[in-house]
Amino acid sequence: MFIENLIRKLKNNPDYKWESAYSFRDLLGITSVRLVQLTRGLLLKPFLKQSSGFVFLGSNVKVQHAYQLSAGKNLILEDNVSINALSANGIILGDDVSIARDGILFCTGIIAQKGTGITIGNRTGISARVYLAGQGGITIGNDVIFGPNVQVFSENHNYADQEKMIKEQGVTKNPVIIGNNCWIGAGATILAGVIIGDGCVVAAGSVVTKSVPANSIVAGVPAKVLKNR
């Protein structure tokens, strides 16, 4: 099938194949949407810091400080994605990264405290309504799966001094690192300073407050290691 072969070439994956059959009407709908997204992406590409391939842009996508956004091949930003790349290191997206609808990526919370940035590796898929707060830095590896409504924070407010308002006590920035080949389940929250090793599974709804060894399965509030893969 032509479209399947085209995707195989774009992904540079000779083993890629569709496991389901599609009607001509299905394929026409899929193709027309992607063509419209590709046209929008062509308008954004000149403003990016770097882009080495196609950019597919859904409707109502907002990219602020695009000159600090680097993209690899075949970037997909679905409807209503909001990106603000203002930061020391910017936002770096690898090859074949997709960010589903209503996702939010930002790196600087308040102008007085410039943030660090966000890096997402190759072939990583981010599901709907993700919230990535990269003030202290977020690094996500290759081949990572994010379920919907995942939140990742890399900054905390200081609050020890009872003589001052919390908002006047500044913040502490701690980077978050998520390794390769991880699955972060729907609704999970990952807090500042956490390192999640390669091959981990984080169960839906978990709140990860401490670092997780490679190949662990964690769940709960706060999340605990249940077993190894």
C-alpha positions in Angstrom: 0.0 0.0 0.0 1.4 3.4 -1.1 0.6 5.3 2.2 2.0 2.5 4.3 5.2 2.4 2.3 5.5 6.2 2.5 5.2 6.1 6.2 7.8 3.3 6.4 10.3 5.5 4.4 9.5 8.6 6.5 10.1 6.7 9.7 13.1 4.9 8.2 11.7 1.7 9.6 11.5 -1.2 7.1 9.5 -3.2 9.6 6.7 -0.7 10.0 3.3 -2.0 9.0 -0.4 -1.5 9.6 -2.1 -4.1 11.6 -5.6 -3.1 10.6 -7.3 -2.7 7.3 -8.6 0.7 6.2 -11.2 1.6 3.6 -10.5 4.1 0.8 -12.6 6.6 2.7 -10.5 6.1 5.8 -7.3 6.7 3.9 -8.6 9.7 2.2 -9.5 11.3 5.5 -6.2 10.5 7.1 -4.2 11.8 4.1 -6.2 15.0 3.8 -5.7 15.9 7.4 -1.9 15.2 7.2 -1.6 17.3 4.1 -3.3 20.3 5.8 -1.0 19.8 8.8 2.0 19.7 6.5 1.0 23.0 4.9 0.7 24.7 8.2 4.1 23.2 9.2 5.8 24.7 6.2 4.8 28.1 7.5 6.3 27.5 10.9 9.6 25.9 9.7 11.4 29.1 8.8 11.0 30.4 12.3 12.4 27.4 14.1 16.0 27.3 15.3 16.5 24.0 13.4 14.2 21.5 11.6 15.6 18.6 9.7 12.4 17.2 8.3 8.6 17.6 7.9 6.6 19.4 10.5 2.9 18.5 10.8 0.9 21.2 12.6 -2.7 20.8 13.8 -5.1 23.7 14.2 -4.7 26.4 16.8 -1.1 25.4 17.6 0.8 28.2 19.4 4.6 28.3 19.4 6.2 31.2 21.2 10.0 31.9 20.9 10.2 29.4 18.0 13.8 30.5 17.4 14.6 28.4 20.5 12.8 25.3 19.2 14.8 22.6 17.4 13.0 19.7 15.7 14.1 16.5 14.1 12.4 14.6 11.3 8.6 14.2 11.1 7.5 16.3 14.1 3.7 16.1 14.8 2.0 18.8 16.9 -1.7 18.1 17.1 -4.6 20.6 17.7 -4.2 23.2 20.4 -0.7 22.3 21.4 1.0 25.3 23.2 4.8 25.6 23.3 6.9 28.4 24.9 10.5 27.7 24.3 12.0 30.7 26.1 14.8 29.3 28.2 18.6 28.8 28.6 18.7 25.7 26.5 15.5 25.9 24.5 13.3 22.9 23.5 14.9 20.1 21.5 12.7 17.5 19.9 14.2 14.4 18.3 13.1 12.5 15.2 9.5 11.2 14.9 8.2 13.0 18.0 4.5 13.4 18.3 2.6 15.6 20.8 -1.1 15.0 21.0 -3.8 17.7 21.3 -3.9 20.2 24.1 -0.4 19.5 25.2 1.5 22.3 27.1 5.3 22.7 27.1 6.9 25.7 28.7 10.3 26.4 30.2 10.1 29.8 32.0 7.5 30.4 34.6 8.1 34.1 35.4 10.4 36.4 33.3 12.6 37.2 36.3 13.7 33.5 36.5 14.6 32.2 33.1 14.1 28.4 32.9 16.4 25.7 31.7 14.6 23.8 28.9 13.1 20.5 27.6 14.6 17.7 25.5 12.6 14.9 24.1 14.3 11.9 22.3 13.6 10.1 19.1 10.4 8.2 18.5 8.8 9.4 21.7 5.0 9.8 21.7 3.3 12.2 24.0 -0.5 11.8 24.5 -3.2 14.4 25.0 -3.1 17.1 27.6 0.5 16.6 28.8 1.9 19.3 31.0 5.7 19.7 30.9 7.1 22.4 33.1 10.8 22.8 32.2 11.9 25.6 34.5 14.5 23.3 36.1 15.1 21.1 33.0 13.3 18.0 31.7 15.0 15.3 29.7 13.0 12.5 28.1 14.7 9.7 26.3 14.1 7.7 23.2 11.0 5.5 22.6 9.0 6.8 25.5 5.3 6.5 25.7 3.2 9.1 27.7 -0.4 8.5 28.4 -2.9 11.3 28.6 -2.9 14.0 31.3 0.7 13.3 32.5 2.3 16.2 34.4 6.1 16.7 34.9 7.4 19.4 37.2 11.0 20.6 37.6 10.7 23.4 40.0 9.3 23.8 43.6 8.4 26.9 45.6 10.4 27.5 48.8 8.2 27.9 51.9 10.3 27.5 55.1 10.3 31.1 56.2 6.9 31.8 57.9 7.7 35.5 58.1 7.5 35.8 54.3 4.8 35.1 51.8 5.5 31.8 50.0 5.5 33.6 46.6 8.3 35.9 47.9 10.7 33.0 48.9 11.8 32.1 45.5 12.1 28.6 43.9 14.3 25.6 43.8 15.0 24.1 40.4 15.6 20.3 40.1 15.9 18.6 36.7 13.8 15.6 35.8 15.2 12.8 33.7 13.1 10.0 32.1 15.2 7.3 30.5 14.7 5.4 27.3 11.9 2.9 26.6 9.6 4.0 29.5 5.8 4.0 29.7 4.3 6.7 31.8 0.7 5.9 32.4 -2.3 8.2 32.2 -2.6 10.9 34.8 0.8 10.2 36.3 2.6 13.1 38.0 6.4 13.3 38.2 7.9 15.8 40.6 11.1 17.8 40.5 14.4 16.0 41.0 13.1 12.6 40.0 15.2 10.3 37.7 13.4 7.4 36.1 15.7 4.7 34.8 15.5 3.0 31.4 12.7 0.6 30.8 10.4 1.7 33.6 6.6 1.5 33.8 4.8 4.1 35.8 1.2 3.1 36.6 -1.7 5.4 35.8 -2.4 8.0 38.4 0.9 7.6 40.3 2.7 10.5 41.9 6.4 9.9 41.6 8.3 11.7 44.3 11.6 9.7 44.3 14.0 8.4 41.7 13.2 5.0 40.2 15.8 2.3 39.2 15.8 1.0 35.7 13.2 -1.6 34.6 11.0 -1.0 37.6 7.2 -1.0 37.7 5.9 1.7 40.1 2.5 2.6 41.3 0.7 4.6 44.0 0.6 7.9 45.8 3.5 8.3 46.5 4.7 5.8 43.9 6.6 2.7 45.2 8.4 0.0 43.3 6.1 -3.0 42.9 8.4 -5.3 41.0 11.0 -5.4 38.2 10.2 -6.1 34.6 
